[in-house]
Amino acid sequence: MTIEGRVIKYGANVDTDVIIPARYLNTSVKEELAAHCMEDLDPDFVKKVQAGDIIVAGPNFGCGSSREHAPVAIKASGIACVIAPSFARIFYRNSINTGLAILECAEAYEKIKDGDKIEVDFETGIIKDLDSGEEFKGSAFPEFISEIINADGLVGYTKKKLQQSR
């Protein structure tokens, strides 16, 4: 699967408290979480984000508390993928479980600029900056994780597997 999107870029150590502030954790309504996504880090995020945009951020993205609300808020806001040199392990797993595509690539973070249009090939891990023409090699998911992401998360994947077993 390949996607194209415009980059919204952030720095290192973007924690779950700024992805979705604790004051909004009293809901699991995706649209409500999306309405407050990144507001403490980037108050204009919800105004500028468009469906299919891609976050490129620094290392240790998703550090902090283990709330699943963070990847849900990002995905519900319209973000198609997050690219970073590294992710906090619990955020990494929560992203897969909720169907948020993520890709690890340090070189992409170093060279891709805010506002660039990029193309991401999830099968190969190749990230192309369509503005600069540069290509970067990210860590592609194994097939079973790709299946979970493509099924919109672990619940969708499990439903699909159960239907196939009947």
C-alpha positions in Angstrom: 0.0 0.0 0.0 1.2 3.5 -0.9 0.0 6.8 0.4 0.8 10.5 -0.4 0.4 13.3 2.0 1.5 16.7 3.2 4.0 16.8 6.1 3.3 18.3 9.5 6.6 18.3 11.3 7.3 18.2 15.1 10.4 17.8 17.2 11.7 15.1 19.6 9.9 13.6 22.6 6.3 14.5 21.6 4.5 12.9 24.5 1.0 11.6 24.8 0.1 14.5 27.2 0.4 16.9 24.3 -1.0 14.6 21.7 -4.2 14.4 23.7 -4.2 16.3 27.0 -5.4 14.5 30.1 -8.4 16.8 30.5 -10.0 15.1 27.4 -9.5 11.5 28.5 -13.1 11.3 29.9 -14.3 10.4 26.4 -13.5 7.7 23.8 -15.5 9.5 21.1 -13.0 9.6 18.2 -14.3 12.9 16.8 -14.0 14.6 20.2 -10.5 13.4 20.7 -9.6 14.6 17.2 -10.9 18.0 18.0 -8.3 18.4 20.7 -5.4 16.5 19.1 -2.1 18.3 19.6 -3.7 21.4 21.0 -1.1 22.0 23.7 1.8 21.6 21.3 0.3 23.1 18.2 -3.0 25.1 18.8 -3.5 25.4 15.0 -3.2 21.6 14.3 -6.9 20.9 14.1 -7.4 23.9 11.7 -4.6 22.9 9.4 -4.7 19.1 9.3 -6.3 17.6 6.3 -7.2 13.9 5.7 -4.1 12.1 4.4 -1.6 14.4 6.1 1.5 12.7 7.6 3.3 13.6 10.8 7.1 13.5 10.7 8.6 13.9 14.1 11.7 13.5 16.1 12.8 10.5 18.2 10.8 9.0 21.1 7.4 10.0 19.6 4.5 9.0 21.9 6.5 8.9 25.1 4.7 9.5 28.4 1.6 7.7 29.6 0.2 4.6 28.0 -3.1 6.0 26.9 -4.6 4.5 23.7 -6.4 7.8 23.2 -3.2 9.3 21.7 -3.0 7.2 18.5 -6.8 7.2 18.2 -6.9 11.1 18.3 -4.1 11.3 15.7 -5.8 8.8 13.4 -9.3 10.4 13.8 -7.8 13.8 13.0 -7.1 12.6 9.5 -3.4 11.8 9.8 -2.5 8.8 7.6 0.9 8.0 9.0 3.5 9.0 11.6 7.1 8.8 10.7 9.8 9.2 13.4 13.3 7.8 14.2 11.8 6.0 17.1 8.6 5.6 19.0 7.9 4.9 22.7 7.2 1.2 22.8 3.7 1.4 24.3 2.7 4.1 21.7 4.1 1.8 19.0 2.0 -1.1 20.1 -1.1 1.1 20.7 -0.7 2.5 17.2 -0.8 -1.0 15.7 -3.7 -2.0 17.9 -5.7 1.0 16.8 -4.7 0.8 13.1 -2.5 4.0 13.0 0.3 3.5 10.4 3.7 4.3 11.8 7.2 4.0 10.3 10.6 4.4 11.8 13.1 6.4 9.8 15.7 8.8 11.2 16.9 10.1 7.9 13.4 11.2 6.9 13.1 13.2 10.1 16.4 14.9 9.4 15.7 15.9 5.8 12.0 16.2 5.2 10.6 19.7 5.8 7.3 20.9 7.2 4.8 21.2 4.3 6.7 18.8 1.9 4.6 16.3 0.0 5.8 12.8 0.5 4.9 9.3 -0.6 5.2 6.3 1.7 5.3 2.7 0.5 4.4 0.5 3.5 5.5 -2.7 1.8 9.1 -1.6 1.1 9.4 1.1 3.7 10.5 3.6 1.0 9.6 7.3 1.8 9.9 9.7 -1.2 10.0 13.4 -0.7 8.1 14.5 -3.8 9.4 18.1 -3.4 13.1 17.4 -3.0 13.2 14.1 -4.9 15.1 12.3 -2.1 14.3 8.8 -1.0 14.7 7.3 2.5 14.5 3.7 3.7 12.2 3.2 6.7 11.5 0.0 8.6 8.7 -1.8 6.8 6.2 -3.8 8.9 6.2 -7.6 8.7 3.2 -8.9 6.8 1.1 -9.7 9.9 1.4 -6.2 11.3 0.5 -4.8 7.9 -2.6 -6.9 8.0 -3.6 -5.5 11.4 -3.0 -1.9 10.2 -5.0 -2.6 7.0 -7.9 -4.1 9.0 -8.2 -0.8 10.9 -6.5 -2.3 14.0 -6.5 -5.4 16.1 -10.3 -5.5 16.6 -10.9 -5.4 12.8 -8.1 -7.9 12.2 -9.6 -10.3 14.7 -13.1 -10.0 13.2 -11.7 -10.7 9.8 -9.8 -13.8 11.0 -13.0 -15.1 12.8 -15.0 -14.6 9.6 -12.4 -16.5 7.5 -12.4 -19.4 9.9 -16.1 -20.0 9.5 
